[in-house]
């Protein structure tokens, strides 16, 4: 999986006024936690954070703090402003190479569906799936081949299998399906 670098500055626990002043400076308050480490409060610039939050890709974050601490982490939770869609607070989860990482990975549809060739319409229901794997086995994307997908059929998370990767999303999660269009329905009625 791709890595992205992020630099942070340690911050102190503060009240609402202190957090507001941090945000006015174009910084986003963050927190990193995980097994074996103490919670660390820090800030990152909103501009740097957008390269992580405003992309369909998933990344392992190489986090470097101004006091010299370095972590590998994944984006765990982002709190958004309800009106401006600015990140208000971000939680990172520290990960290590020896324990499985749970992360959302983008789904990439490949192939030309037989159902679409017959006049159906391909509907993609899930753009990401939650998976668990060791850090070195995490894929950048999960490819789903739809070549044999016919009209009225679907692919669910339980149908997919990848080497060294466990799909954590519910087995019934629909990835994509081919739906009959009005034209195909009329053609079947006229036949």
C-alpha positions in Angstrom: 0.0 0.0 0.0 1.2 3.5 -0.7 2.6 5.6 2.1 2.1 9.4 2.6 4.2 11.6 4.8 2.6 14.0 7.3 4.5 16.3 9.7 2.9 17.3 12.9 3.5 19.7 15.9 2.9 18.5 19.4 0.2 20.4 21.2 -1.1 20.6 24.8 -4.5 19.6 26.0 -6.6 22.8 25.8 -10.0 24.2 26.3 -12.4 25.2 23.5 -10.8 28.6 23.1 -7.4 27.1 22.6 -8.7 24.6 20.0 -10.6 27.5 18.2 -7.4 29.5 18.0 -5.5 26.5 16.6 -8.1 26.2 13.8 -7.9 29.9 13.0 -4.2 29.4 12.3 -5.1 26.9 9.5 -4.2 23.9 11.7 -6.3 20.8 12.5 -6.1 19.3 16.0 -5.2 15.6 15.8 -4.7 12.6 18.1 -2.8 9.3 17.6 -3.3 6.3 19.7 -2.9 2.5 19.5 -1.6 -0.5 21.4 1.7 0.1 23.1 1.8 3.9 22.8 0.4 6.7 24.8 -2.1 9.1 23.3 -0.3 12.0 21.5 -2.0 15.3 20.8 -0.6 17.2 17.8 -1.6 19.5 14.9 -1.2 19.4 11.2 -1.9 22.0 8.6 -5.3 21.8 6.9 -3.6 22.0 3.5 -1.3 18.9 4.2 -4.3 17.0 5.6 -6.3 17.5 2.4 -3.9 15.3 0.5 -5.0 12.5 2.8 -8.7 13.2 3.2 -9.7 14.5 -0.2 -8.7 11.5 -2.3 -10.3 8.2 -3.1 -7.1 6.4 -2.2 -6.1 4.8 1.1 -2.7 5.3 2.6 -0.4 4.3 5.4 0.6 7.6 7.1 4.2 8.1 7.9 3.8 10.6 10.7 6.7 12.6 12.0 6.3 14.9 14.9 8.4 17.9 15.8 9.8 16.3 18.9 11.3 13.4 16.8 8.7 10.8 17.3 7.8 8.8 14.2 4.7 6.6 13.7 3.1 4.5 11.0 -0.7 5.1 11.2 -4.0 4.9 9.4 -6.7 7.5 9.3 -9.2 6.3 11.9 -11.9 9.0 12.1 -12.4 12.6 10.9 -14.9 15.0 12.4 -16.2 17.4 9.7 -17.7 20.9 10.0 -21.4 20.5 9.0 -21.5 23.6 6.8 -17.9 24.2 5.5 -16.8 20.6 5.2 -13.5 21.5 6.9 -11.8 18.9 9.1 -12.4 19.8 12.7 -10.5 16.9 14.4 -8.7 13.8 13.2 -7.9 10.6 15.0 -5.1 8.4 13.7 -4.5 4.7 14.7 -0.9 3.6 15.1 -0.1 0.4 13.3 2.9 -2.0 13.3 4.2 -4.4 10.7 3.6 -7.4 12.9 -0.1 -6.9 13.5 -2.9 -6.9 10.9 -4.2 -3.5 9.8 -7.9 -2.9 9.2 -8.4 -0.2 6.5 -10.8 0.7 3.7 -9.4 0.0 0.3 -10.8 1.4 -3.0 -12.6 -1.1 -5.3 -11.6 -0.9 -9.1 -14.1 -2.5 -11.6 -12.4 -4.2 -14.5 -13.7 -6.0 -17.6 -16.7 -5.5 -19.8 -19.8 -7.1 -18.4 -21.8 -9.5 -20.7 -25.0 -8.1 -19.2 -24.0 -4.6 -20.3 -23.2 -5.8 -23.8 -26.8 -7.2 -23.9 -28.2 -3.7 -22.9 -28.1 -3.8 -19.1 -26.7 -1.1 -16.9 -23.8 -1.6 -14.5 -24.4 -0.2 -11.0 -21.5 0.2 -8.6 -22.8 0.2 -5.1 -19.5 0.1 -3.0 -16.5 2.2 -3.8 -14.4 0.8 -0.9 -14.2 -2.4 1.1 -12.9 -2.8 4.7 -10.0 -5.3 4.7 -7.6 -6.7 7.2 -4.0 -7.6 6.3 -0.4 -7.2 7.4 1.0 -3.8 6.4 3.3 -5.3 3.7 0.4 -7.3 2.1 -2.1 -4.4 1.9 -3.2 -3.8 -1.7 -3.6 -0.2 -3.1 -6.9 -1.3 -4.8 -9.1 -4.3 -4.9 -9.8 -5.4 -8.5 -13.3 -6.8 -9.3 -13.7 -8.5 -12.7 -17.3 -8.1 -14.0 -16.7 -9.8 -17.4 -19.1 -12.7 -16.6 -21.8 -10.6 -14.8 -25.2 -11.0 -16.5 -28.4 -8.9 -16.3 -30.0 -9.3 -12.9 -26.9 -10.7 -11.2 -24.6 -9.1 -8.7 -21.2 -9.4 -7.0 -21.1 -9.3 -3.2 -18.1 -9.0 -0.8 -18.4 -12.8 0.0 -17.7 -13.6 -3.6 -14.2 -12.0 -3.5 -11.0 -13.6 -2.5 -7.5 -12.1 -2.4 -4.1 -13.6 -1.3 -3.1 -12.6 2.3 -6.1 -10.2 2.6 -9.2 -10.9 4.6 -12.4 -8.9 3.7 -13.9 -7.5 6.9 -16.9 -5.9 5.3 -20.1 -7.9 5.7 -20.3 -10.8 3.2 -23.6 -9.5 1.8 -22.2 -6.1 0.9 -23.1 -5.5 -2.8 -20.2 -4.4 -4.8 -21.8 -4.1 -8.2 -24.8 -5.4 -10.2 -26.2 -5.3 -13.7 -29.8 -4.0 -13.9 -32.1 -4.4 -16.8 -32.9 -1.1 -18.6 -36.3 -0.1 -20.0 -35.0 -1.0 -23.5 -33.9 -4.5 -22.5 -37.2 -5.1 -20.7 -39.2 -4.0 -23.8 -37.1 -6.2 -26.0 -37.7 -9.2 -23.8 -41.5 -8.5 -23.8 -41.6 -8.3 -27.6 -39.6 -11.5 -28.1 
